[in-house]
Amino acid sequence: MFGKQITLFKLFDFKVRIDVSWIIIAVLITWSLAKGVFPHYYEGLSAGTYWWMGVAGALGLFASIVLHELCHSLVARRFGLSIRGITLFIFGGVAEMKEEPPSAKAEFFMAIAGPISSIIIGLVLYGISALSRKAGLPIPVTGVVSYSAQINWILAAFNLVPAFPLDGGRVFRSVLWLWKGNHQWATQVSAKIGSGFGFSLSFVGILFIIRGSFVSGIWMLLIGMFLHSASQVSYNRLLILRILGGEKVRRFMKSDPVVVASSISLDNLVENYVYKYHYKMFPVVDDGTLIGCISTREVKTVYRGEWSQRTVKEFTKPCSSANTIPSDTDAVKALSIMNQTRNSRLMVVEGNRLVGIITLKDLLSFLSLKMNLEGEEFKRNGLNLK
């Protein structure tokens, strides 16, 4: 979902990040507020004032989304869910969960926390705006506070639409889950509704574009496409968790990995291992003991003319949770590590002994075969693989 991310700060131990796409939307929001919204509602102010109001309004939206996602994160923590952090991107924000909610109750309270917080924040800001006007504070101040109150209510209303993976869709899924006791079926139904809503919103956006409302139409089209895609991705993620859940890493690992000694040169590594086996990462083993690993990332940091003088030992990365995994670990955990670290190969260990290599390719091949052979069975249990 995300590209390059920038970590801004920590809030209650949650890292708050922005995707680079957020910078684009922040500029567009500032421009639309300064050139359109505020001049329309508050006439007669200087151009500079409108621009400062636009910046303040964009910052207010930023703070509102962070607080909205923070409430999701705090409730998730209360139910024992691990949250990687809060990320803002072009279509809003997301509290990045590492796993699915453990129960319908946890899903409901975690999902509803965001919209409720936005409604409360909107009411507080509306009250501050009313008091500011009575106190005779400058129009730019009251205008920005009033806008921030309204944007929180809009944020709450949009998120309460029962279209998965919006908050309303998650609330709807929790109700279905509680009713039927079937998480898979509830996800399937709510994902279909979310996909349909996204498609409908995209269609309305196209109609807006045809009728001349280009900017509004483009936003509806893009948001609709995003929701359609996100609902399918969320459903497929659950599908992967269900298929791999309970399967151990040892089932998928290659038990005869190609290893290198720490004493060989980088030139030897590249010519006789990288170009021969076409792997980007190799375990480094000396006398049967795993030392660490070396990848093409490290080799690329060295000038080509020095490869014959430099050894693998100098650039070996020590074993860590980012590149090694115990053989009895759930395969879902391996997939999660690969996703977080962008490492497509992990060393499988027992103590300090290398017993194999697990690759992303092998996991995906298993998923493909499982879906191909047992698709009908999954359908009967509430999972549509298409």
N, C-alpha and C positions, 0 to 999 in steps of 0.2 A: 504494500500500500504506500510506503513512504520512500522518499529518496534520501538525500543528504539531510541530516538533522543537526540542529545546534542546541546544546543544553544551555538554558538560561539561568536557572536557579533550582533550589530544592524547597519543597513546601511539605511539611509534615513527613519528611523523608521520601517524598515522591519527587523524582526528577521531572522538571517541566521543560519540555523541548519544543522547538518549532521546526517544522519541515520548511525547506526553502520556498515551497509553494505558498506558505503563509505570508511571506514578504510581499509576494505579488498581490495577494488579496488585501493585505493591509494598505498598500498603496492605492489600490482601486477603491477601497472603502473610504479612505481619507479624501480622495479626489471627488467621489460622488457626494459625500457629505458637504465638502467645502464649496462645490460648484452647483449642487442641486438641492439637497434636502434643507440645509440650514438657510440658504438665501430665500427659499420658497416660504418657509415658516417665519423667518425673522428678517424682514426687509430693512434696508437702510444701514446695514453695518458695513464696515470696510472689508476689502478683499483679504487683508491680513488677518482680521478677526475671524472671518469664515474659515481660513486655513487652520488657525489655531483651534477652532472648534472642531474641525474635521479630524485633526490629530488627536484631540482629547476624546472625541467620540470613538475613534478606532481603538484607542487604548482602553476605553470603557468596555468595548466589545471583547477585547482580548481578556481583560480581567473577568468579565462575566462568564466566558467560556471556561477559563481556568477554574473558577469557583464551581461551576456546574460539574466539570469532570472531577474536581477534588472531592465533591460530595459522593460521587459514584465510588471513587477510590477508597474513601474512608469507610463507607458501608461495606464494600467488598472486603476490606481488611478485617472488619468486625466479624465477617462470616468465614474468615480463614483463607480468603483468596489472595493470591500473590499478584501484585500489580507492578509491571516493569516501570511505568511512569506515565506522564500525561503528555501527549503530543498534539500540537495544533498544526493543522494542514489546511489546504485550500478550501475544503468543504466544512470546516469546523474544528472539532477536537475529539480526542478519544482517550479513554483510560485503558491502557494496554494490558489486558488480562493474560496471564500465562496459561490459564486453564478455564474450563467451563464451570459455571456455578454448580455447587454440590446438590442443590435442592431447588424446588420451585419457589420456596419461601425466600431463599437467598437471592434468586434471580429477580423476584418481584421488588424487594426492598432496595436492592442495588440499582435497578433500573429506574424506579420511581423517585429515587433520591435526587437525581439531577433536575428534572422538571419542577419538583417541589421547591428546591433551592432557588431556581430561577424565578419562580412566582414570588417567593418571599423577598428576594433581592429587589425585584421590580416594585413590590409594595413599599419597601423601605426607601428606595430611591424616589418613588412618587411622593411619599411623605416629605422627604427632604426638599424636593422640587417645589412643593406647595408652600412649605415654610420659607424657602428662599425667596419666592415671589412676594410673600407677605412682608418679609424683612427688607425688601427693596434691593436685593442683590442684582448685579448687572445681568442683562439679558443673556449674554454668552454663557454665563455660569448656569443659570436656570435652564437654558436651552439644552445644554449638554447633559445635565442631570436628568431632565425630562426624557431626552432621547435614550439614555441608558436604561431608564425604567421601562420604556416601551420595548426596547430590543430584548430585554430579559423575558418579557411576556411573549414576544414573538418566538424567542428561542424555546421557551417552554411549550408553546402551542405546537410548533413544528415537530418537536421531539416526541410529543404525545400521539402523533399520528401512528396508528397501529400497523406500521410497516417495518418489518424486521430488515436491518438491525438497528433502527431507531429505538429510542427508549420505549416508546409506545408499543412497538413490535415485540420488544423483550418482555414487557408487562403482559402483553397478549399471549406470548409463548408460555410464560409462567402459569397463566390461568389454564391454558390447555394442558400443560404438563401436570398440574395439580388435579385437573378433572379426569384425565385418562391415565395418569401415572406413567406416561410414555414420553420420555424426553425426545427421542428420535422423531416420533410422529409430530409432536408439537413443533419441533424445529422445521420439519418439512412443510407443514401448513403455513406457519408464520413466514417462512422464507418465500413461499409462493406468493403470498399476499404482498410482501415487500418487493418482490420482483415485479409483480403486476402494477403496484403503485409507482415504481420507478419508471416503468414503460409508459404508464399513463401521463406522468409528469413530463416525460420527454416529448410525448405527442402534443401536449398542450403547449410546450415550449416552441415546437415547430410552428404551431398555429399562430403564436404570438409573433414569431419572426416573419411569417407570411403577411401578417396584418400590419407590420411596420414597427412593432415594439421589439427592436432588435436586441437591446441589452437585456431586458427582462426575459425574453425568449431564450437567449443563449444560456443564461443562468439556470432557467428551468430545465433546459435540455441537458446541460452538464450534470446538474444535481440528480436528475432522473436517471441518467446513464450510470452515475456513481452508485445510486441506491440499488439499481437493478443488478449491477456487478457485485456490490458488497453483500447483498443477500445470498447470491449464489456462492461467493467465496466463503461466507460464514457457514453455510450449510455443508459445503465440501470439507471445510476444516473439521466439523463435527464428524463427518463421515470417516475421515482419516483417523481421528482419535478412536472411533469405535472399531475400526479394522485393526489398527496397530496395538490398541490397548491390550495389555496382558502378554503380548509377544515380547520375548527377551532378545536383547542385542545378539546373543550368541547364535540365534537362529539365522541371522542374516550376514554374519561376518564371514570374511574369507580367512581361513585359518592358516594359510601359507603366504603371508604378506612379503613383498619385496622390501628388504631392509638395507641400510648402508652403514658402513663403519665411520666413526667420527674422524678417522685419520686420513680419509681420502680427500683429494683436492676438489674444489668446486668444478673445475674443468672435467674431472673424472665423473662427478655426479651428473653433470649436464649431458655429457656425451654418452655415457654408458648406462644411465638410469632414466633421466627425464626423456631423452629422445628415443630410448629403446622401449620403455614401458608406457610412456605418455601419461604419467601421473604428475601431479603438481606438488604432492607432499610425500615424503618418505620418512618412516621411523628410523631413528639412529640407535643402533644396538651395538654394544661392546661386550664381548664375552658373555653373551646371553642376557645381559641386563639392559633394559630400555633406558636410554639417556634422555631422549626427547625426540624432536622431529625437526626437519628442515624442509622448507618449501621454496617454490620459485619466487615467492615474495622477497625472501631474504637474499636469494642469489641476485635478483635485479638491483639490489642496492650496491652491488660491487661492480667496479669498472671491469669490462670484459677482459682487458689485458692483464688483470691481476688474478683471474680465476685459477691459473696454474700454481700460483704461490700461496693462495689462501685455502684453508681446510674447512671441512664441514663442521668440525668441532667449534670453530670460532663463531658460527652463526646458528648453532643448534638452539632451538627454543625448548626450554624445560617443559616437562609434562605438567599439564594443568587441566582444569575442568573444561577449558575451551577446546582442547585437542585430544583428550583421553576420556574413556568411559568404561566402567566395569562391565564385565560380560553378562552379569545378571540384571542389568538395568533395563527398564521398559524401553521398547523401541521408540515410543512417543517422545521420551526424553532425549534420545539421540537426534530425532528430527528437529526438536525444539532447539537444541544446541547448534545444529547446523544452520538453522534459520537465523539465530542470533549472531553467530560468529562468522557466517558466510563461508565456513569450512565444509567442503563437500565430502571429506574423508576424516574419520575419527579413528584413533588407535584404541583397540579393545584390550584391556589389561586385567590381570589378576595379580594383585600386589604390584610389584615392580617388574612383572614379566609380561611381555607382549604376547598375546594369544591370537590376535587377528586384526583385521581392518574392516570397518563398516563404512559403506559409501551411500551417498544420496541416491545414486543410480540404482543400487540394489533395492533400496526401500521403495522407490517409485515403481520399479518393475514388479515388485510383489503386490503393490496396491493395484496396479493395472491388471494383473492376472486375477487377483481376488475379485475385482469388480466384474471382469469378463466372465468368470466361471460361476460366481455366486450372486450375480445381480438380481435374479428373480427371487432368491431367498431373502435378500435385503429388502426388496419391495414388499414382500409379505410381512416383514417385520417393521414396516413404516418408513423405509428409506428408499427414495427414488434416486437412482444413480445418474439419470440423465440431466 
